[in-house]
């Protein structure tokens, strides 16, 4: 897990100071589009997230530890 968090932090220097990433940053780390991430959220799959605020103005944030958990538990195929 520490290796994954270190990889996330090294992807962009400003990520090191953040506890959670936005949708765009998370999609980039996982290697999917933002719309895929949004669809996963609607289907209840993908990394765990938090919603800061309410309604359409609420922000979706993905804690780095949850991104790490998701990546660590993703099955890679050949």
PLY file of the C-alpha trace (Angstrom):
ply
format ascii 1.0
element vertex 78
property float x
property float y
property float z
element edge 77
property int vertex1
property int vertex2
end_header
0.00 0.00 0.00
2.81 2.43 0.85
4.20 1.92 -2.66
0.87 2.89 -4.19
0.53 6.04 -2.06
4.13 6.94 -2.93
3.32 6.46 -6.63
0.28 8.75 -6.29
2.36 11.38 -4.49
5.08 11.20 -7.15
2.62 11.52 -10.04
2.32 15.25 -9.41
4.27 17.20 -6.75
1.12 18.95 -5.51
-0.55 15.57 -4.77
1.88 15.06 -1.87
0.17 17.83 0.14
-3.36 16.58 -0.56
-5.27 14.02 1.48
-7.86 13.50 -1.26
-7.95 13.96 -5.02
-10.72 15.29 -7.25
-12.37 13.28 -10.04
-9.95 14.36 -12.74
-6.87 13.58 -10.66
-8.28 10.22 -9.58
-9.27 9.21 -13.11
-5.73 10.00 -14.24
-4.17 7.89 -11.47
-6.46 4.91 -12.15
-6.19 5.24 -15.92
-9.85 5.75 -16.80
-11.91 8.66 -18.05
-13.83 10.98 -15.75
-17.10 9.68 -17.22
-16.08 6.10 -16.39
-15.38 7.16 -12.81
-18.80 8.88 -12.66
-20.51 5.76 -14.05
-18.73 3.56 -11.54
-19.96 5.82 -8.74
-23.57 5.48 -9.97
-23.15 1.69 -10.12
-21.56 1.51 -6.66
-18.18 0.29 -7.89
-14.73 1.85 -8.04
-12.82 3.55 -5.23
-14.67 4.89 -2.19
-15.31 8.63 -2.22
-16.65 11.43 -0.09
-18.99 14.20 -1.13
-18.12 17.61 0.28
-21.17 19.88 0.15
-24.67 19.24 -1.09
-26.50 19.24 -4.39
-24.81 19.93 -7.70
-22.29 22.20 -6.00
-20.98 19.35 -3.86
-17.48 18.15 -4.68
-16.55 14.52 -5.08
-13.21 13.70 -3.47
-11.32 10.44 -3.35
-9.06 9.94 -0.31
-5.64 8.72 -1.43
-5.85 5.79 0.97
-9.09 4.64 -0.71
-7.54 5.00 -4.17
-4.66 2.88 -2.87
-7.06 0.26 -1.48
-8.87 0.11 -4.80
-5.67 -0.24 -6.84
-4.25 -2.82 -4.44
-7.37 -4.98 -4.75
-7.80 -4.65 -8.53
-7.18 -7.88 -10.38
-4.82 -7.40 -13.29
-5.37 -9.56 -16.36
-2.87 -10.44 -19.05
0 1
1 2
2 3
3 4
4 5
5 6
6 7
7 8
8 9
9 10
10 11
11 12
12 13
13 14
14 15
15 16
16 17
17 18
18 19
19 20
20 21
21 22
22 23
23 24
24 25
25 26
26 27
27 28
28 29
29 30
30 31
31 32
32 33
33 34
34 35
35 36
36 37
37 38
38 39
39 40
40 41
41 42
42 43
43 44
44 45
45 46
46 47
47 48
48 49
49 50
50 51
51 52
52 53
53 54
54 55
55 56
56 57
57 58
58 59
59 60
60 61
61 62
62 63
63 64
64 65
65 66
66 67
67 68
68 69
69 70
70 71
71 72
72 73
73 74
74 75
75 76
76 77
